[in-house]
Amino acid sequence: MIYLDFNAGAPLLPQVAAHLSRAFAETWGNPSSVHQVGRQGRKRLDVAREAVARAFGASSPREVVFTGSGSEAAALALIGGWLGRADLRRSAVVTSAIEHPCVLGAVKRLEALGARVERIRPEPSGAVAADAMLAALGDDVALCSLMWVNNETGALQPVEAVARACAERGIVFHTDAVQALGKVPATLREVPADLLSFSAHKLGGPAGVGALIARRQVPMAALTPGHQENGRRGGTPSVALAEALVLALETSLTELSTEPPRLAALRDDLERRVCAALPDTRVTAANATRVATTSNLCFPGADGEALLIALDLEGLCVSTGAACASGSLSPSHVLTAMGLSAAEAQASLRLSLGRTTTSGHIDAVVTALARHVPASLGL
């Protein structure tokens, strides 16, 4: 099997798997309990929280909220941040039209609660124009959310400029950093976000755990009531999963100097060879600054779902878009927002590379595409 769907989820790191097999047996106590078993769990949870705070440059471990996923972290940031806002005169929300479905779902919920929501469309390149975001940041805006890296195209978004503008205007800024971690430096040192969400399973950690970095000055209402996570997320936290998140995060950070350049070379080779073999191929977001791992290819006239199935039958795992939107018959909201037609969006495949990708894998996928794309077109 050749796995080229790292944007959906990375294979579990061996050290993470080994840790989990031990930790679930060792840390079964409730970290809120006052007896020694509970205190042991609480100590380990505190160590994990301190490690996340240190990695992101947070001012205190209390700014780290462990969640069940990156989607939950984003929902807590947006819905919890909006409900907990200090200035009730501000209720509007600004975001982009190409956010992950979890963010778009959260702002739709806020719209139902009475918020005015403005969704900024990207340029044809796949990147949102910073000027367009800044122009929308009026006096009534309470929250702004912009993803760091788009999950379908890999296009980097102008998060630093927007974060600084929000800070100047007293607007809470959230960024979904799920697709940025391990690919570019993505901490509070680079972008002064008020709220930053991420997930472990994109980094080689387990599914079922994520985190939100929430600055102390940001008031927040819990979506699940409870005293845990400093009152911002009720429910007994998993010590084992929190530690696994830290292991995956720290591994990804150590790979930052080596993996992105290696993967950029493989990604560029993939695109060059596919375009040479299939001259009608278009590389989506080719004119944007992209992370090294992501290639979104449009094969005009082809059936993307049929291509995906054909590749899968050969043991090649790729995607037609966001995993959280799979099963939908609708074309990608990201690609159509960029100006692609519904037919072009449905003729596109996303290939996302990661730490196990080799040049041999690129050879295999180029060969398979060169065979199956013409067949899909009836040639």
Secondary structure, DSSP 8 states (H G I E B T S, - for coil): -EE-BTTT-----HHHHHHHHHHHHH--S-TT-SSHHHHHHHHHHHHHHHHHHHHHT-S-GGGEEEES-HHHHHHIIIIIHHHT-S-TT--EEEEETT--HHHHHHHHHHHHTT--EEEE---TTS---HHHHHHT--TTEEEEE--SB-TTT-BB--HHHHHHHHHHHT-EEEEE-TTTTTTS--STTTS--SEEEEESTTTTS-TT-EEEEE-TTS----SS-SSTGGGTS-S---HHHHHHHHHHHHHHHHTTTTHHHHHHHHHHHHHHHHHHHSTT-EEETTTS-B-TTEEEEE-TT--HHHHHHHHHHTTEE-BSS-GGGTT--S--HHHHHTT--HHHHTTEEEEE--TT--HHHHHHHHHHHHHHHHHHTT-
